[in-house]
Amino acid sequence: MPRPSTLTNAQARRIALAAQGFARTRPEKAGTRQLTAALARMSTLQIDSVNVFARSHYMPLFSRLGAYDTSLLDRLLFARRAPYVEYWAHVAAFIPAEDWGLFRFRMDDLRAKHGTPEWYDAHRAVVDWVRTELSERGPLRPAEIEYDIPRGTGGEWWNWDAVKNALEHLWLFGEVAIAGRRGFERVYALAEHVIPASVLAAPVPRADAIRELVRRAARAHGVATASDIADYWRIKDRRAIMTAIAELVDAGEIEAVAVQRWLSAGRPAKAWLHTEAAMPRRLDAAAILTPFDPVVWFRDRAVRLFDFEYRIEIYTPAAQRRYGYYSLPVLVGDDIVGRVDLKADRATSRLLVQSAWWEHGRSTDAASRLAGELRTAAAWQGLGGISISRWGDAVDDLAAELPEAARHEAGTAEPVALADDEPAG
């Protein structure tokens, strides 16, 4: 059957969600195979250190697969010789270790930007010390690398000390890799102690790497603009993106398509459809998303697909917040229908719904579907109950669907759990 040259926005939404795995029925029990397949569809998994409900890298798998054993994901991500490794892919993110060579062009660019002779002259002693420590002692946390420079004298970078500054630079340059985490603190090692030798020996040339990353972004999005594709890997070279798109069109892997109501500077936006993208007539998903899910992480795309304007209000003064501290998008059917601010209150073993809000055009079953997701979320986090605040136009609807839930007044507590080694993403 010939594929249409023009899509409605609803068709584009379903294509995009199907590409991300939301057209699939959740398994009764998600194991390593299901986790690996979901990771392959996304190609990367963004990391963020805020831990109010659940750490962000756990959430996309929960959104797609339902409740799962997070220790299975931990083994994929953090075990010795794990098949995944961290790099600056879509900001800090997990990628397959075998993809390390795809980012050699980025490592080179970051070295050219940050690893100037002036920087090396100012930090040569500590950089040499860090290299020696990792070479002789193996993987280490920053605190395990001793150096007689007072904290803070190595130049400010998130207020880290000189050792951490050097480690982060060397990680960005590809000399150092993350060998795991203890708690949520990174453990650093020389890249050759983490990345397979065959991968290190085969860096991918810039044009080939960008073409492959564009290919993966186009597949992961299903249908996308050039800006959507570029943002997936935060590639700023527009000319390289357009060259790769043209080559993939010539190869028959993607095709130009128009999407109704997709605009750029007031004119119809150019878009491309992956030739293997599923085009479901109906999609009946229900999920709570992280702000760093590929479905919504590019805010321009969220507006285009869902007419959903989204910002995280962690750093907004409490009195000025519109939706809450850390509101999570709510997907029902093929649309984002609301947002909910969740907190796992371990002390009382309750999932706190700090606020809940509806978006326009929600379906009549939105409250019952979200209530079901909240029950699943509480059980996944090992919490014994749910309590719903009185802030937001959706809270009473949820309370009616969750008669077992307690109610509480909207509080002002701001539970931040940032790791000491990185900012919120």
DRENZA-67520 format. One record per residue (C-alpha): residue number from 1; residue in three letters; x, y, z. Coordinates in steps of 0.05 Angstrom, whole numbers. Layout:
BEGIN
- nr, rest, X, Y, Z
- NUM, ALA, X, Y, Z $
...
END
This chain:
BEGIN
- nr, rest, X, Y, Z
- 1, MET, 0, 0, 0 $
- 2, PRO, 29, 68, -19 $
- 3, ARG, 46, 112, 40 $
- 4, PRO, 14, 181, 44 $
- 5, SER, 53, 243, 26 $
- 6, THR, 14, 283, 77 $
- 7, LEU, -2, 262, 148 $
- 8, THR, -51, 290, 198 $
- 9, ASN, -23, 310, 264 $
- 10, ALA, -59, 251, 297 $
- 11, GLN, -26, 203, 247 $
- 12, ALA, 42, 234, 263 $
- 13, ARG, 30, 225, 338 $
- 14, ARG, 14, 152, 329 $
- 15, ILE, 74, 140, 285 $
- 16, ALA, 120, 175, 335 $
- 17, LEU, 92, 137, 394 $
- 18, ALA, 95, 71, 358 $
- 19, ALA, 168, 83, 340 $
- 20, GLN, 182, 92, 414 $
- 21, GLY, 147, 26, 432 $
- 22, PHE, 80, 53, 458 $
- 23, ALA, 39, 12, 408 $
- 24, ARG, 62, -52, 441 $
- 25, THR, 24, -90, 494 $
- 26, ARG, 61, -89, 560 $
- 27, PRO, 90, -157, 579 $
- 28, GLU, 62, -193, 640 $
- 29, LYS, 133, -192, 667 $
- 30, ALA, 189, -152, 636 $
- 31, GLY, 257, -186, 635 $
- 32, THR, 325, -169, 607 $
- 33, ARG, 303, -185, 536 $
- 34, GLN, 245, -135, 539 $
- 35, LEU, 290, -82, 571 $
- 36, THR, 343, -92, 517 $
- 37, ALA, 291, -87, 461 $
- 38, ALA, 263, -22, 490 $
- 39, LEU, 332, 7, 497 $
- 40, ALA, 348, -11, 425 $
- 41, ARG, 286, 26, 401 $
- 42, MET, 306, 89, 438 $
- 43, SER, 381, 81, 421 $
- 44, THR, 400, 121, 483 $
- 45, LEU, 375, 133, 554 $
- 46, GLN, 384, 201, 586 $
- 47, ILE, 410, 208, 657 $
- 48, ASP, 386, 258, 708 $
- 49, SER, 401, 260, 782 $
- 50, VAL, 335, 286, 811 $
- 51, ASN, 305, 230, 852 $
- 52, VAL, 237, 253, 878 $
- 53, PHE, 195, 196, 851 $
- 54, ALA, 245, 152, 813 $
- 55, ARG, 311, 168, 779 $
- 56, SER, 298, 189, 708 $
- 57, HIS, 335, 133, 673 $
- 58, TYR, 288, 81, 705 $
- 59, MET, 226, 117, 680 $
- 60, PRO, 226, 106, 604 $
- 61, LEU, 227, 31, 615 $
- 62, PHE, 171, 36, 666 $
- 63, SER, 131, 79, 617 $
- 64, ARG, 137, 27, 562 $
- 65, LEU, 138, -39, 600 $
- 66, GLY, 103, -25, 666 $
- 67, ALA, 130, -47, 733 $
- 68, TYR, 197, -83, 725 $
- 69, ASP, 255, -104, 769 $
- 70, THR, 303, -45, 766 $
- 71, SER, 361, -89, 787 $
- 72, LEU, 357, -120, 717 $
- 73, LEU, 369, -52, 686 $
- 74, ASP, 424, -38, 737 $
- 75, ARG, 461, -100, 713 $
- 76, LEU, 456, -77, 641 $
- 77, LEU, 481, -7, 658 $
- 78, PHE, 528, -14, 716 $
- 79, ALA, 556, -84, 720 $
- 80, ARG, 629, -97, 705 $
- 81, ARG, 637, -100, 630 $
- 82, ALA, 565, -78, 622 $
- 83, PRO, 540, -74, 550 $
- 84, TYR, 522, 0, 560 $
- 85, VAL, 566, 59, 578 $
- 86, GLU, 555, 133, 593 $
- 87, TYR, 573, 188, 545 $
- 88, TRP, 551, 258, 524 $
- 89, ALA, 502, 230, 471 $
- 90, HIS, 437, 267, 484 $
- 91, VAL, 470, 304, 541 $
- 92, ALA, 493, 253, 594 $
- 93, ALA, 463, 187, 572 $
- 94, PHE, 474, 113, 566 $
- 95, ILE, 493, 84, 499 $
- 96, PRO, 514, 14, 478 $
- 97, ALA, 589, 8, 491 $
- 98, GLU, 598, -15, 419 $
- 99, ASP, 574, 55, 397 $
- 100, TRP, 631, 91, 431 $
- 101, GLY, 666, 101, 365 $
- 102, LEU, 605, 137, 336 $
- 103, PHE, 620, 195, 382 $
- 104, ARG, 694, 204, 365 $
- 105, PHE, 675, 266, 325 $
- 106, ARG, 642, 295, 388 $
- 107, MET, 702, 277, 431 $
- 108, ASP, 747, 313, 381 $
- 109, ASP, 701, 374, 380 $
- 110, LEU, 699, 378, 456 $
- 111, ARG, 774, 371, 460 $
- 112, ALA, 781, 428, 410 $
- 113, LYS, 732, 470, 450 $
- 114, HIS, 755, 455, 521 $
- 115, GLY, 824, 423, 515 $
- 116, THR, 860, 485, 494 $
- 117, PRO, 936, 492, 506 $
- 118, GLU, 918, 544, 559 $
- 119, TRP, 873, 495, 595 $
- 120, TYR, 926, 441, 593 $
- 121, ASP, 980, 489, 617 $
- 122, ALA, 936, 508, 676 $
- 123, HIS, 917, 437, 694 $
- 124, ARG, 975, 394, 668 $
- 125, ALA, 998, 370, 737 $
- 126, VAL, 930, 346, 760 $
- 127, VAL, 912, 316, 692 $
- 128, ASP, 977, 276, 692 $
- 129, TRP, 964, 254, 764 $
- 130, VAL, 893, 231, 747 $
- 131, ARG, 918, 191, 687 $
- 132, THR, 972, 158, 730 $
- 133, GLU, 923, 141, 786 $
- 134, LEU, 873, 109, 738 $
- 135, SER, 928, 71, 702 $
- 136, GLU, 959, 43, 765 $
- 137, ARG, 899, 33, 810 $
- 138, GLY, 841, 20, 761 $
- 139, PRO, 770, 49, 767 $
- 140, LEU, 763, 102, 821 $
- 141, ARG, 713, 151, 849 $
- 142, PRO, 738, 223, 850 $
- 143, ALA, 744, 221, 926 $
- 144, GLU, 791, 162, 920 $
- 145, ILE, 841, 202, 879 $
- 146, GLU, 883, 242, 928 $
- 147, TYR, 918, 305, 906 $
- 148, ASP, 947, 362, 947 $
- 149, ILE, 908, 418, 913 $
- 150, PRO, 856, 451, 958 $
- 151, ARG, 785, 440, 935 $
- 152, GLY, 760, 492, 886 $
- 153, THR, 827, 516, 859 $
- 154, GLY, 824, 478, 794 $
- 155, GLY, 775, 525, 762 $
- 156, GLU, 700, 525, 775 $
- 157, TRP, 658, 474, 738 $
- 158, TRP, 595, 460, 778 $
- 159, ASN, 639, 478, 838 $
- 160, TRP, 677, 413, 831 $
- 161, ASP, 749, 408, 852 $
- 162, ALA, 809, 403, 806 $
- 163, VAL, 809, 326, 804 $
- 164, LYS, 736, 322, 785 $
- 165, ASN, 745, 377, 734 $
- 166, ALA, 801, 338, 701 $
- 167, LEU, 762, 273, 702 $
- 168, GLU, 702, 306, 669 $
- 169, HIS, 745, 337, 615 $
- 170, LEU, 780, 271, 601 $
- 171, TRP, 713, 236, 598 $
- 172, LEU, 687, 286, 547 $
- 173, PHE, 751, 277, 507 $
- 174, GLY, 743, 201, 507 $
- 175, GLU, 806, 186, 546 $
- 176, VAL, 766, 166, 608 $
- 177, ALA, 701, 126, 612 $
- 178, ILE, 651, 114, 667 $
- 179, ALA, 661, 45, 697 $
- 180, GLY, 597, 45, 738 $
- 181, ARG, 568, 82, 797 $
- 182, ARG, 568, 72, 871 $
- 183, GLY, 503, 99, 897 $
- 184, PHE, 497, 151, 843 $
- 185, GLU, 569, 174, 843 $
- 186, ARG, 608, 160, 781 $
- 187, VAL, 668, 113, 780 $
- 188, TYR, 720, 133, 728 $
- 189, ALA, 770, 91, 690 $
- 190, LEU, 815, 97, 630 $
- 191, ALA, 774, 84, 568 $
- 192, GLU, 815, 22, 551 $
- 193, HIS, 794, -9, 617 $
- 194, VAL, 720, -2, 600 $
- 195, ILE, 710, 1, 524 $
- 196, PRO, 727, -62, 483 $
- 197, ALA, 793, -57, 447 $
- 198, SER, 760, -72, 381 $
- 199, VAL, 714, -11, 390 $
- 200, LEU, 770, 35, 410 $
- 201, ALA, 810, 13, 349 $
- 202, ALA, 753, 31, 302 $
- 203, PRO, 732, 104, 310 $
- 204, VAL, 678, 123, 259 $
- 205, PRO, 694, 181, 212 $
- 206, ARG, 652, 243, 225 $
- 207, ALA, 608, 241, 163 $
- 208, ASP, 594, 166, 172 $
- 209, ALA, 579, 175, 246 $
- 210, ILE, 531, 232, 235 $
- 211, ARG, 496, 194, 180 $
- 212, GLU, 487, 134, 226 $
- 213, LEU, 463, 177, 283 $
- 214, VAL, 413, 212, 237 $
- 215, ARG, 390, 143, 214 $
- 216, ARG, 378, 122, 286 $
- 217, ALA, 343, 186, 304 $
- 218, ALA, 297, 181, 244 $
- 219, ARG, 279, 110, 263 $
- 220, ALA, 269, 127, 336 $
- 221, HIS, 223, 186, 318 $
- 222, GLY, 185, 152, 262 $
- 223, VAL, 169, 220, 232 $
- 224, ALA, 210, 282, 246 $
- 225, THR, 236, 349, 224 $
- 226, ALA, 310, 362, 215 $
- 227, SER, 309, 398, 282 $
- 228, ASP, 278, 337, 316 $
- 229, ILE, 332, 293, 286 $
- 230, ALA, 388, 340, 305 $
- 231, ASP, 364, 346, 376 $
- 232, TYR, 362, 271, 387 $
- 233, TRP, 438, 272, 391 $
- 234, ARG, 446, 347, 402 $
- 235, ILE, 483, 355, 335 $
- 236, LYS, 490, 429, 319 $
- 237, ASP, 520, 422, 249 $
- 238, ARG, 458, 436, 207 $
- 239, ARG, 495, 425, 142 $
- 240, ALA, 518, 356, 164 $
- 241, ILE, 447, 338, 186 $
- 242, MET, 417, 359, 119 $
- 243, THR, 471, 322, 80 $
- 244, ALA, 457, 258, 120 $
- 245, ILE, 382, 266, 109 $
- 246, ALA, 392, 273, 34 $
- 247, GLU, 435, 211, 33 $
- 248, LEU, 383, 171, 71 $
- 249, VAL, 329, 195, 24 $
- 250, ASP, 371, 172, -35 $
- 251, ALA, 381, 105, -1 $
- 252, GLY, 306, 97, 7 $
- 253, GLU, 309, 95, 83 $
- 254, ILE, 268, 158, 95 $
- 255, GLU, 221, 199, 51 $
- 256, ALA, 197, 270, 52 $
- 257, VAL, 127, 281, 80 $
- 258, ALA, 83, 339, 101 $
- 259, VAL, 48, 339, 169 $
- 260, GLN, -13, 382, 177 $
- 261, ARG, -3, 439, 227 $
- 262, TRP, 72, 428, 232 $
- 263, LEU, 100, 497, 221 $
- 264, SER, 168, 530, 219 $
- 265, ALA, 171, 606, 218 $
- 266, GLY, 97, 606, 199 $
- 267, ARG, 106, 560, 139 $
- 268, PRO, 96, 484, 132 $
- 269, ALA, 156, 449, 163 $
- 270, LYS, 195, 398, 123 $
- 271, ALA, 191, 329, 153 $
- 272, TRP, 215, 259, 138 $
- 273, LEU, 181, 192, 150 $
- 274, HIS, 222, 129, 163 $
- 275, THR, 202, 79, 110 $
- 276, GLU, 196, 23, 161 $
- 277, ALA, 156, 64, 211 $
- 278, ALA, 91, 32, 234 $
- 279, MET, 28, 73, 220 $
- 280, PRO, -24, 46, 269 $
- 281, ARG, -96, 67, 258 $
- 282, ARG, -106, 69, 333 $
- 283, LEU, -60, 71, 393 $
- 284, ASP, -84, 59, 463 $
- 285, ALA, -26, 73, 509 $
- 286, ALA, -27, 96, 581 $
- 287, ALA, 37, 119, 614 $
- 288, ILE, 70, 169, 661 $
- 289, LEU, 132, 198, 626 $
- 290, THR, 196, 228, 652 $
- 291, PRO, 213, 299, 629 $
- 292, PHE, 273, 266, 595 $
- 293, ASP, 235, 215, 554 $
- 294, PRO, 250, 220, 479 $
- 295, VAL, 176, 232, 467 $
- 296, VAL, 179, 300, 502 $
- 297, TRP, 252, 318, 514 $
- 298, PHE, 254, 366, 454 $
- 299, ARG, 203, 417, 476 $
- 300, ASP, 190, 444, 406 $
- 301, ARG, 171, 374, 383 $
- 302, ALA, 125, 365, 443 $
- 303, VAL, 88, 428, 422 $
- 304, ARG, 84, 405, 350 $
- 305, LEU, 60, 335, 365 $
- 306, PHE, 17, 345, 426 $
- 307, ASP, 6, 420, 432 $
- 308, PHE, 40, 410, 499 $
- 309, GLU, 81, 467, 527 $
- 310, TYR, 127, 439, 580 $
- 311, ARG, 180, 464, 627 $
- 312, ILE, 208, 436, 691 $
- 313, GLU, 195, 481, 751 $
- 314, ILE, 249, 456, 799 $
- 315, TYR, 285, 522, 797 $
- 316, THR, 223, 565, 795 $
- 317, PRO, 206, 596, 863 $
- 318, ALA, 150, 556, 895 $
- 319, ALA, 100, 614, 895 $
- 320, GLN, 110, 622, 820 $
- 321, ARG, 101, 549, 800 $
- 322, ARG, 42, 535, 755 $
- 323, TYR, 41, 459, 757 $
- 324, GLY, 89, 436, 812 $
- 325, TYR, 160, 420, 829 $
- 326, TYR, 173, 362, 780 $
- 327, SER, 110, 349, 740 $
- 328, LEU, 109, 288, 695 $
- 329, PRO, 71, 285, 628 $
- 330, VAL, 12, 237, 625 $
- 331, LEU, 0, 198, 561 $
- 332, VAL, -68, 167, 548 $
- 333, GLY, -88, 139, 481 $
- 334, ASP, -44, 176, 430 $
- 335, ASP, -42, 243, 465 $
- 336, ILE, -12, 277, 526 $
- 337, VAL, -73, 291, 569 $
- 338, GLY, -44, 318, 633 $
- 339, ARG, 13, 325, 681 $
- 340, VAL, 23, 299, 751 $
- 341, ASP, 74, 318, 805 $
- 342, LEU, 95, 255, 843 $
- 343, LYS, 137, 243, 904 $
- 344, ALA, 155, 176, 935 $
- 345, ASP, 149, 188, 1010 $
- 346, ARG, 190, 131, 1037 $
- 347, ALA, 179, 150, 1110 $
- 348, THR, 103, 138, 1105 $
- 349, SER, 106, 88, 1047 $
- 350, ARG, 60, 131, 1005 $
- 351, LEU, 60, 156, 934 $
- 352, LEU, 43, 230, 940 $
- 353, VAL, 6, 263, 883 $
- 354, GLN, 30, 334, 898 $
- 355, SER, -11, 363, 841 $
- 356, ALA, -48, 339, 779 $
- 357, TRP, -73, 378, 719 $
- 358, TRP, -111, 363, 655 $
- 359, GLU, -92, 385, 585 $
- 360, HIS, -142, 403, 532 $
- 361, GLY, -178, 347, 495 $
- 362, ARG, -171, 293, 548 $
- 363, SER, -212, 230, 537 $
- 364, THR, -270, 211, 582 $
- 365, ASP, -229, 153, 611 $
- 366, ALA, -167, 195, 626 $
- 367, ALA, -178, 196, 701 $
- 368, SER, -189, 121, 707 $
- 369, ARG, -129, 106, 662 $
- 370, LEU, -84, 153, 702 $
- 371, ALA, -109, 123, 767 $
- 372, GLY, -89, 55, 742 $
- 373, GLU, -19, 81, 726 $
- 374, LEU, -13, 111, 795 $
- 375, ARG, -30, 45, 828 $
- 376, THR, 22, 11, 785 $
- 377, ALA, 73, 65, 800 $
- 378, ALA, 62, 59, 876 $
- 379, ALA, 70, -17, 872 $
- 380, TRP, 133, -11, 829 $
- 381, GLN, 165, 35, 881 $
- 382, GLY, 144, -11, 938 $
- 383, LEU, 97, 40, 968 $
- 384, GLY, 37, 18, 1008 $
- 385, GLY, -12, 73, 991 $
- 386, ILE, -28, 136, 953 $
- 387, SER, -45, 206, 978 $
- 388, ILE, -73, 260, 933 $
- 389, SER, -66, 334, 946 $
- 390, ARG, -118, 387, 933 $
- 391, TRP, -78, 427, 882 $
- 392, GLY, -96, 421, 809 $
- 393, ASP, -158, 412, 766 $
- 394, ALA, -148, 337, 761 $
- 395, VAL, -140, 318, 834 $
- 396, ASP, -214, 309, 851 $
- 397, ASP, -224, 266, 789 $
- 398, LEU, -166, 222, 811 $
- 399, ALA, -192, 218, 882 $
- 400, ALA, -259, 194, 856 $
- 401, GLU, -223, 138, 817 $
- 402, LEU, -178, 121, 877 $
- 403, PRO, -226, 115, 936 $
- 404, GLU, -172, 81, 976 $
- 405, ALA, -126, 141, 971 $
- 406, ALA, -116, 191, 1027 $
- 407, ARG, -119, 267, 1015 $
- 408, HIS, -70, 319, 1037 $
- 409, GLU, -61, 394, 1030 $
- 410, ALA, -11, 418, 979 $
- 411, GLY, 55, 427, 1015 $
- 412, THR, 116, 469, 1004 $
- 413, ALA, 169, 415, 1014 $
- 414, GLU, 219, 413, 958 $
- 415, PRO, 253, 345, 963 $
- 416, VAL, 316, 350, 920 $
- 417, ALA, 362, 290, 915 $
- 418, LEU, 419, 313, 871 $
- 419, ALA, 481, 271, 866 $
- 420, ASP, 543, 308, 889 $
- 421, ASP, 575, 298, 821 $
- 422, GLU, 527, 328, 772 $
- 423, PRO, 472, 379, 763 $
- 424, ALA, 400, 364, 744 $
- 425, GLY, 398, 352, 669 $
END
